[in-house]
Amino acid sequence: MATLQATGLGGVQIYQLQNAQTGNADSTNILDRGGHRGVVLLQITSTVGGTPTVTVNILGSVDGTNYLNIPYAVHTAPETVAVASFAITTATTSWYTLRRDHGWRYLKINMSANTNVNLTSDVYIGQ
């Protein structure tokens, strides 16, 4: 697992947490956003096989060791904040806004109850 350090924020930076990852595990990479406290966009793209389902948790940490679900809003309801896990059951691409000024530094995705789903997750950070 690699920790991706957010540096050189002079425009939009893209960091990949996972690439076509399957199974029940944390994302291949962890993002360390450092001191950036602005809005972060998370894009999750799924590819699926037969009878697909996966439970996804968006996890943040202040110390890189202890992770909790963090607040997000889906792009279709940008002012409705959630912290719960969610299921993906189709091939889709979804955007999640990770709210500004919330107390996390490290970010990862956790997949559980995974049956025939591959996830690719990209994080977009701007100024």
N, C-alpha and C positions, 0 to 999 in steps of 0.2 A: 504494500500500500504506500502510495506516495502522498506527501502533503504538498499541495500547490500553493505557492505564496503569491498573493495578489500584490503586484508591484507595478510601478510606472503608469499609474492611472492618468492617462492623458487623452482618453477617449474610451470607447467600449473595449473591455478586455473579456476574452472568453476562456473558460476553464472547463475541462471535461472531467466529470466525476466518475463516469463509467461509460464503457463502449460495448454495446450489445452484451451486457452482463446478464447472466441467468443465475438461478439457484436462490438459496436463502442466505443472504450475506449483506454486509455493509458494502457500500460502493468501493470500487477499486482505489479511488483517490479521495482525499479530504482537502477541502479548500480552507486556507488560512487567509481570511480577509484583512488581517492586520488591523489598522486603525480606521479603515473605511466604514462609515456608518450610514451611507446612503442606501437607496433602494437597490435590491439585488433581484434579478430575474432568473428563475430556474426553468429550463425547458426539459421536459421528460418525453422521450419518444419511445414507444413500445412496438415491438414486433411480436407476433403471437403464433402459436401452433393450435392444435385441437384443444378444446375445453380450457381456454386460458383464464388464469386469475393470478394476481399477485397483490399482496398488501404492502403499501409503501408508507414509510415514515420519513419525514423531513426532519433531520436531527441537527441540533446546534450545541455547542459547548463553549464555555469560557476558558477552559483549561486544557482541552484536547484529550481529556480522559473521561469525564462525566458528561454524557449526552442526554438531551431531552428534546421532545418535540417542540418545534418553534413555530411562531405565528406565520401564516401565509394566507394569501387570497388568490383564488383562481381568476384567470383573465376574464371569465364571463361574469364575475361578480367581484370587481376589484375593491369594493369597500366592505365586503363581508369577510371577516377574519376568522380563520379556523386554526386549530392546532392538532386535530385528530388525524389518525392514519386514514388512508383512503385506498380503495381497490381499483385496479386497472384490469379490465376484462376484454378489451378490444385493441386492435392496432390503432394507435392514435398519437398525436402530438399535443401536449398540453403545456400551458405556461402558468407559473406560480410566481406571484410577487411576494418576496420576503421583505417584510415591512422595515422601514428605516428606523434607526436608533434602538433596535431591540438588542438585548444583552447576549449576543453570541459572537464568537470570533471564528470558530471552526465549524464547517458544514459538511455533512455527509448524508447519504441516502441509505436507508435500510430496507431490504426486501425480505418478506417472509410469506409463508403459505403459497409459494410460487409453483405454479403448474404451467409450463409451456409459455413463459413470457420472458423476453429479453428487453432490457432497458438500456437506453443511452441517455445520459443526463449531462446537460451543459449549463454552466452558470455564466451569466452576463453581468458584468459590473461596470458602471459608468461613473463619471464624476458627479 
